[in-house]
Amino acid sequence: MADPRVRQLLYVEDALERFAPRARNVRQRDDSESGGVSRLFDVDFFWLRGWNLNAQLFPPWERCYTARVRVVARRTLLQFAESLKGQQSQKAVAAALDAWHHEAQRAEWRSSADVKRNYGTASIVSSDRVVFNIKGNDYRMVTAIDYRRQAIYIKWIGSHRDYDRIDARTVEYGD
């Protein structure tokens, strides 16, 4: 362990393990979420309980940031699912959009290659535009992803037939 970054990471994990029991914020380890790799801590859990780990464990020059993706305009997903009311596929589309939102929020995408690794059927249109297939390719969703800020902007969502009439590179919300 000659690398100081590895030593520092182990120090932080050790500090969090010691801090959690005293704060009564112990999270049960669930290996199923990460494919067998145990998560030693969940910083977001501490924030929800009112603990500011940045102020208590990290010096000001080394703040701990979570890699949580912000999905901008979740309301757009909900409105689209509501617009399908009365159709047979409305519940399935709503469930598929909820599942996509849940997965996207917890993703750690640093590039379009990471998106493609998680979603093999996603189409990379440009450096920031990605098209996701929803409900078995019946619907498509055009997004703009800002990898540096960890934000996903929903630009367009609609049926596959409507998608063929738009330009995914230039479409904006409301078009």
C-alpha positions as CSV (number, residue, x, y, z in Angstrom):
1,M,0.0,0.0,0.0
2,A,2.5,2.6,-1.1
3,D,-0.2,4.8,-2.8
4,P,-1.2,7.5,-0.3
5,R,-4.7,7.6,-1.9
6,V,-5.3,4.0,-0.9
7,R,-4.2,4.6,2.7
8,Q,-6.5,7.7,2.8
9,L,-9.5,5.8,1.5
10,L,-8.9,3.0,4.1
11,Y,-8.6,5.7,6.8
12,V,-11.9,7.3,5.7
13,E,-13.7,3.9,5.6
14,D,-12.4,3.1,9.1
15,A,-13.5,6.4,10.4
16,L,-17.0,5.9,9.0
17,E,-17.3,2.4,10.4
18,R,-16.3,3.8,13.9
19,F,-18.6,6.8,13.5
20,A,-21.8,5.0,12.5
21,P,-22.4,2.9,15.6
22,R,-22.0,5.9,17.9
23,A,-24.5,7.9,15.8
24,R,-26.9,5.0,15.7
25,N,-27.0,5.3,12.0
26,V,-25.9,1.8,11.2
27,R,-26.9,0.6,7.8
28,Q,-27.2,-3.1,7.2
29,R,-24.8,-4.3,4.6
30,D,-26.6,-5.5,1.5
31,D,-24.4,-7.1,-1.0
32,S,-27.2,-7.7,-3.5
33,E,-27.2,-4.1,-4.6
34,S,-23.6,-4.1,-5.8
35,G,-23.3,-7.5,-7.3
36,G,-21.4,-9.0,-4.3
37,V,-19.2,-6.0,-3.4
38,S,-20.2,-4.8,0.0
39,R,-20.9,-1.1,0.6
40,L,-19.2,-0.1,3.8
41,F,-21.2,3.2,4.1
42,D,-23.9,5.2,2.5
43,V,-23.2,8.9,2.8
44,D,-26.7,9.9,1.7
45,F,-28.1,7.9,4.6
46,F,-26.2,10.1,7.0
47,W,-27.5,13.2,5.3
48,L,-31.0,12.0,5.7
49,R,-30.5,11.5,9.4
50,G,-29.1,15.0,9.8
51,W,-25.4,14.2,10.1
52,N,-23.0,16.3,8.1
53,L,-20.2,13.9,7.5
54,N,-18.2,16.5,5.5
55,A,-18.0,18.8,8.6
56,Q,-17.2,16.0,11.0
57,L,-14.9,13.6,9.2
58,F,-13.2,15.4,6.3
59,P,-10.9,18.4,6.4
60,P,-12.2,21.4,4.3
61,W,-9.9,20.7,1.4
62,E,-11.0,17.1,1.0
63,R,-14.8,17.1,1.1
64,C,-16.7,13.9,0.4
65,Y,-19.1,14.1,-2.5
66,T,-21.7,11.6,-3.4
67,A,-21.9,10.4,-7.0
68,R,-25.7,10.7,-7.2
69,V,-27.1,11.6,-10.5
70,R,-29.8,14.3,-10.6
71,V,-32.6,13.6,-13.1
72,V,-34.0,17.0,-14.1
73,A,-37.7,17.1,-14.8
74,R,-38.9,13.8,-13.2
75,R,-42.3,15.5,-13.6
76,T,-41.9,15.1,-17.3
77,L,-41.8,11.3,-16.8
78,L,-44.9,11.4,-14.6
79,Q,-46.8,13.6,-17.0
80,F,-46.0,11.3,-19.9
81,A,-47.2,8.3,-18.0
82,E,-50.4,10.2,-17.1
83,S,-50.9,11.2,-20.7
84,L,-51.2,7.5,-21.6
85,K,-54.2,7.1,-19.2
86,G,-56.8,4.8,-20.7
87,Q,-54.3,2.9,-22.8
88,Q,-53.5,-0.7,-22.0
89,S,-49.8,-0.1,-21.7
90,Q,-50.1,2.9,-19.3
91,K,-49.1,0.9,-16.1
92,A,-46.3,-0.9,-17.8
93,V,-44.8,2.4,-19.2
94,A,-45.2,4.0,-15.7
95,A,-43.4,1.1,-14.1
96,A,-40.6,1.1,-16.8
97,L,-40.1,4.9,-16.3
98,D,-40.0,4.5,-12.5
99,A,-37.4,1.7,-12.9
100,W,-35.3,3.8,-15.3
101,H,-35.4,6.8,-12.9
102,H,-34.5,4.6,-9.9
103,E,-31.5,3.1,-11.8
104,A,-30.4,6.4,-13.3
105,Q,-30.4,8.2,-10.0
106,R,-28.0,5.6,-8.5
107,A,-25.8,5.4,-11.6
108,E,-22.2,6.6,-11.6
109,W,-21.8,7.5,-15.3
110,R,-18.5,9.3,-16.1
111,S,-18.8,8.9,-19.9
112,S,-21.1,7.5,-22.6
113,A,-19.2,4.3,-22.4
114,D,-20.5,3.8,-18.8
115,V,-24.0,4.4,-20.0
116,K,-23.6,1.9,-22.8
117,R,-22.2,-0.6,-20.3
118,N,-25.3,-0.3,-18.2
119,Y,-27.8,0.0,-21.0
120,G,-26.7,-2.0,-24.0
121,T,-29.8,-0.9,-26.0
122,A,-29.2,2.8,-25.4
123,S,-28.2,4.8,-28.5
124,I,-25.4,7.3,-28.1
125,V,-26.3,10.1,-30.5
126,S,-23.6,12.7,-29.6
127,S,-21.2,13.3,-26.7
128,D,-24.0,14.4,-24.5
129,R,-27.2,13.0,-26.1
130,V,-28.4,9.5,-25.3
131,V,-31.6,7.8,-26.4
132,F,-33.0,5.2,-24.0
133,N,-35.5,2.5,-25.1
134,I,-38.5,2.3,-22.7
135,K,-40.8,-0.7,-22.4
136,G,-39.1,-2.9,-24.9
137,N,-38.5,-0.2,-27.5
138,D,-42.2,0.8,-27.7
139,Y,-41.2,4.2,-26.4
140,R,-38.0,6.2,-26.6
141,M,-36.6,8.9,-24.4
142,V,-34.0,11.5,-25.5
143,T,-31.8,12.8,-22.8
144,A,-28.8,15.1,-22.4
145,I,-26.3,14.0,-19.9
146,D,-23.8,16.3,-18.2
147,Y,-21.2,13.8,-17.0
148,R,-19.2,16.4,-15.1
149,R,-22.2,17.7,-13.1
150,Q,-23.8,14.3,-12.9
151,A,-27.1,15.5,-14.3
152,I,-29.6,14.0,-16.8
153,Y,-31.9,16.4,-18.6
154,I,-35.0,14.8,-20.3
155,K,-35.3,16.4,-23.7
156,W,-38.1,14.4,-25.3
157,I,-40.2,11.2,-24.6
158,G,-42.7,9.6,-26.9
159,S,-43.6,6.5,-29.0
160,H,-41.1,4.9,-31.3
161,R,-43.2,6.1,-34.3
162,D,-43.0,9.7,-33.1
163,Y,-39.3,9.4,-32.5
164,D,-38.7,8.6,-36.2
165,R,-40.1,12.1,-37.0
166,I,-37.7,14.1,-34.8
167,D,-34.0,14.9,-34.8
168,A,-32.6,13.5,-31.6
169,R,-29.5,15.7,-31.8
170,T,-31.5,19.0,-31.7
171,V,-34.8,18.2,-30.1
172,E,-35.6,20.2,-27.0
173,Y,-38.2,19.8,-24.2
174,G,-41.6,20.9,-25.4
175,D,-40.9,20.3,-29.1
